[in-house]
Amino acid sequence: MSRLSSRRPRLRVVAAPLLASALAGAALTGCGDSGGSDNTVTMWTYPVIFDEAKNKAYWDGLVKEFEKKHSDIKVKVETFPWANRDTALATAIASGKGPDVVYLIPDQMPKYANNIIPADEYMPADAKSDYLDFALNSVTVDGKALGTPVLTSANALICDKRVFDAIGESSYPETWEDLSALAPKLKDKGYYATSYGGDTQQTLNLTFYPLLWQAGGDVFTEDGSKVAFNDAAGVKALTWLKQLVDGGYTDKDLVSTTPKLEQTPVAKGKVACTWQNTPADVEPFWGKENIVVRPPLKDTESVGYGTVGALSMLKGADKDAAGEWINFVAEPGNAAGLEKQSGLFPARKSAKDLYPDDAVQQAVAATLPSMVAGPMQDKAREVMGLLAPEIQAALIGKKSPQEALDAAAKAADALLAR
């Protein structure tokens, strides 16, 4: 088994502290009036398509087409803000007013595992075999899919061609060693080798975890009962990152602050490569012609962070009606509008190329097999909250990498043992 496929700890279905009471009630009450007697399927989603009007038009159009084909089923799609979505969803489920279907990403699923009807119970066999391995594996725990994938994303390494032209380089880094070797030359010319957001509000999925994975490490042990980020691989990753910060090869201010993108060295054309931004982020500042997409950096392996957007059915829903709706949305032709308008990618092998004339997007799509959707562990987000400030402490020189990771591990293992 490859490290990419094994990076999926066995789920420990213990509700996180923030949601514990809500989910305990939810396990008993189901979704209350969410589906049921009037054969109406309710779905909660979030603004995957950022343009509010386009988001509404997409879902309204899809509902209309579905209801034409299923005159006995009504669908109500509600779009909620990303902020505080877990708290709102858990509260609604506990009060018996949760939806039948909800849009989730992999690291949310463990919190609701006791409330989810596995997709295997309504997903057609031909559809299941059509999913990309990355998409299906990312929502599968102990052999059961906890959602139906409708989109994928990838955070590849992207480099600014103008910076490389300015220093007379035509080769782009493939490994940590390559980037480290370029760093002094870049610094001499007034450029940073990379950009690292160390603010504790940043998600480690996009910042530190890719380095941890590239070093051959992982966040949790295989059974998910303890953390593993303070082993030799974790120390190696944090030590390398600290060398970049200490050497002035990345903007030290970003270790503790998060300015608007347009105020950062990335937007100002002063960064050679980054894994924390997408082509869509930098295109307004770099120009598409200057975006070079490369596979994720490699130490022992090349791996980056990508996510999967999926629709999960909650207990209490009418399985037949909600299943028909989920399977309809997930059809490649129907999901394409959601994927393309959000700049993301299909989850199915049979889907058409959404970007036939866009070399940058095609290059990003080619890196999907190298992506990991992050740890599927019910307390993954709480552990991230304990680890982030310790990483920051190491980067600003308050602790050594080993001391910082050990401190985070001690607190995290205590959390996991509860």
Residue pairs with C-beta under 8 A, 6 or more apart in sequence:
3 213
3 216
3 301
3 303
4 301
4 303
4 370
4 372
5 133
5 137
6 222
7 213
7 218
7 372
7 375
8 137
8 140
8 141
8 376
9 218
9 220
9 221
9 222
9 223
9 224
9 375
9 376
9 377
10 141
10 142
10 222
10 223
10 224
11 110
11 113
11 141
11 142
11 224
11 376
11 377
11 378
12 110
12 224
12 225
12 377
12 378
12 379
12 416
13 110
13 113
13 114
13 378
14 378
14 379
14 418
15 23
15 24
15 111
15 114
15 378
16 111
16 378
16 379
16 381
16 382
17 382
17 418
18 86
18 87
18 90
18 382
19 86
19 87
19 90
19 111
21 94
22 90
22 91
22 93
22 94
23 90
23 93
23 94
23 111
23 112
23 114
23 115
24 94
25 93
25 94
25 95
26 90
26 93
26 94
26 98
26 114
26 115
27 114
27 115
29 93
29 94
29 95
29 96
29 316
30 96
30 115
30 314
30 315
30 316
31 93
31 96
31 97
31 98
31 99
31 100
31 314
31 315
31 316
31 317
32 95
32 96
32 97
32 98
32 316
33 96
33 97
34 42
34 96
34 97
34 98
34 99
34 100
34 314
34 316
34 317
35 41
35 42
35 100
35 316
35 317
35 318
35 321
35 322
36 316
36 318
38 74
39 72
39 73
39 74
39 318
39 321
40 73
40 74
40 75
40 76
41 73
41 74
41 75
41 76
41 100
41 101
41 317
41 318
41 321
41 322
41 325
42 75
42 76
42 78
42 99
42 100
42 101
43 75
43 76
43 77
43 78
43 99
43 100
43 101
43 102
43 103
43 311
43 325
44 78
44 79
44 80
44 89
44 99
44 101
44 102
44 103
45 59
45 77
45 78
45 79
45 80
45 102
45 103
46 79
46 80
46 81
46 82
46 85
46 103
47 55
47 79
47 81
47 82
48 55
48 103
48 151
48 309
48 338
48 342
48 344
49 55
49 58
49 338
49 341
49 342
50 342
51 341
54 341
55 79
55 341
56 79
58 337
58 338
58 341
59 77
59 79
60 77
61 337
62 77
62 328
62 329
62 334
62 337
63 75
63 77
65 334
66 73
66 75
66 324
66 325
66 328
67 73
67 74
67 75
69 328
70 321
70 324
73 321
73 324
73 325
75 325
78 99
80 88
86 108
86 111
89 98
89 102
89 112
90 111
92 98
92 99
93 112
93 115
93 314
98 115
98 314
98 316
99 314
100 313
100 314
100 316
100 317
100 318
100 321
100 322
101 311
101 312
101 313
101 314
101 317
101 322
101 325
101 326
102 311
102 312
102 314
103 150
103 309
103 310
103 311
103 312
104 112
104 146
104 147
104 309
104 310
104 311
104 312
105 307
105 308
105 309
105 310
105 373
106 138
106 139
106 307
106 308
106 310
106 373
106 374
106 376
107 205
107 373
107 374
107 375
107 376
107 377
107 380
107 381
109 116
109 139
109 141
109 146
109 147
109 310
109 312
109 376
110 141
110 376
110 377
110 378
110 380
111 378
112 146
112 312
112 314
113 141
113 146
113 378
115 314
115 315
116 146
116 147
116 312
116 313
116 314
116 315
117 313
117 314
117 315
117 317
117 319
118 144
118 145
118 146
119 139
119 144
119 145
119 146
119 147
119 148
119 312
119 313
119 326
120 128
120 144
120 145
121 319
121 323
122 313
122 319
122 320
122 322
122 323
122 326
122 327
123 145
123 148
123 323
123 327
124 327
127 327
127 330
127 348
128 136
128 145
130 348
130 349
130 350
131 149
131 347
131 348
131 349
132 149
132 152
132 346
132 347
132 348
132 349
132 368
133 369
134 152
134 306
134 308
134 368
134 369
134 371
134 373
135 149
135 152
135 308
135 347
135 348
136 145
136 149
138 149
138 307
138 308
138 372
138 373
138 376
139 145
139 146
139 147
139 148
139 149
139 308
139 310
140 146
141 376
146 310
146 312
147 310
147 311
147 312
148 310
148 311
148 312
148 326
148 327
148 329
148 330
149 308
149 309
149 310
149 330
149 347
149 348
150 309
150 310
150 311
150 329
150 330
150 335
150 338
150 339
150 347
151 308
151 309
151 335
151 338
151 339
151 342
151 344
151 345
151 346
151 347
152 306
152 307
152 308
152 309
152 344
152 345
152 346
152 347
152 368
152 371
153 306
153 307
153 308
153 309
153 344
153 345
154 304
154 306
154 345
154 364
154 365
154 367
154 368
154 370
154 371
155 206
155 210
155 275
155 276
155 278
155 296
155 304
155 305
155 306
155 371
156 275
156 293
156 294
156 295
156 296
156 304
156 363
156 364
156 367
157 172
157 173
157 273
157 274
157 275
157 293
157 294
157 295
157 296
157 297
157 304
158 273
158 274
158 275
158 277
158 278
158 279
158 282
158 291
158 292
158 293
158 294
159 172
159 173
159 272
159 273
159 291
159 292
159 294
160 269
160 271
160 272
160 273
160 282
160 286
160 290
160 291
160 292
161 289
161 290
161 291
161 292
162 269
162 286
162 290
163 186
163 191
163 269
163 270
163 271
163 272
164 170
164 172
164 272
164 292
166 189
166 191
167 182
167 185
167 186
167 189
167 191
169 182
169 185
172 273
172 292
172 294
173 179
173 182
173 272
173 273
173 294
173 297
174 294
174 295
174 297
174 298
174 302
175 297
175 298
175 299
176 214
176 240
176 297
176 298
176 299
179 193
179 194
179 272
179 273
179 297
180 193
180 240
180 243
180 244
182 193
182 272
183 193
183 244
183 247
183 249
184 247
184 249
186 192
186 193
186 249
186 272
187 193
187 247
187 248
187 249
190 270
191 270
191 271
191 272
192 249
192 250
192 251
192 265
192 270
192 271
192 272
193 244
193 249
193 250
193 271
193 272
193 273
194 244
194 249
194 250
194 271
194 272
194 273
194 274
194 275
195 250
195 251
195 254
195 264
195 265
195 266
195 271
195 274
195 276
195 277
196 207
196 241
196 244
196 245
196 250
196 254
196 255
196 276
196 395
197 206
197 207
197 254
197 258
197 276
198 207
198 254
198 255
198 256
198 391
198 392
198 395
199 254
199 255
199 256
199 257
199 258
199 392
200 385
200 388
200 389
200 392
201 258
202 258
202 388
203 384
204 384
204 387
204 388
204 391
205 305
205 307
205 374
205 384
206 275
206 276
206 305
207 276
208 237
208 238
208 241
208 387
208 391
209 219
209 305
209 374
210 275
210 296
210 297
210 303
210 304
210 305
211 237
211 238
211 240
211 241
211 297
211 299
212 218
212 219
212 229
212 233
212 234
212 237
213 301
213 303
213 304
213 372
214 237
214 296
214 297
214 298
214 299
214 300
214 301
214 302
214 303
215 233
215 234
215 236
215 237
215 240
215 299
215 300
216 233
216 299
216 300
216 301
217 228
217 229
217 231
217 232
217 233
217 234
217 236
217 237
218 228
218 229
218 233
218 375
219 227
219 228
219 229
219 374
219 375
219 377
219 380
219 383
220 226
220 227
220 228
220 375
220 377
220 380
220 383
221 227
221 228
224 375
224 377
225 416
226 413
226 416
227 383
227 408
227 409
227 412
227 413
227 416
228 234
229 387
229 405
229 408
229 409
230 402
230 405
230 406
230 408
230 409
233 300
234 405
235 401
235 402
235 405
236 299
237 299
238 391
238 394
238 401
238 404
238 405
239 401
240 299
241 395
242 394
242 395
242 401
243 249
244 250
245 252
245 255
245 395
246 397
251 264
251 265
254 264
255 392
255 395
255 396
256 392
256 396
261 267
261 277
261 281
261 285
262 285
265 271
266 274
266 277
266 281
266 282
266 285
267 282
267 285
268 285
269 285
269 286
273 294
274 282
275 296
275 297
275 304
275 305
278 343
278 364
279 288
279 291
279 293
279 360
279 361
279 364
280 343
282 291
283 291
288 360
291 360
293 360
293 363
293 364
293 367
295 302
295 304
295 367
295 370
296 302
296 303
296 304
296 367
296 370
296 371
302 370
303 370
303 371
303 372
304 367
304 370
304 371
304 372
305 371
305 372
305 373
305 374
306 367
306 368
306 371
306 372
306 373
307 373
307 374
308 347
308 373
309 344
311 326
311 329
311 330
313 319
313 322
313 323
313 326
328 334
329 335
329 338
330 347
330 348
332 346
332 348
332 350
332 351
332 352
335 346
335 347
335 348
335 351
336 346
336 351
336 352
336 354
338 344
339 345
339 346
339 354
340 354
340 355
343 361
345 354
345 364
345 365
345 368
346 352
346 354
353 362
354 361
355 361
355 362
355 365
374 380
377 383
379 415
379 416
382 415
383 412
383 415
383 416
386 408
386 411
386 412
386 415
387 405
387 408
387 412
390 399
390 404
390 405
390 407
390 408
391 404
391 408
393 399
393 404
394 400
394 401
394 403
394 404
394 405
399 407
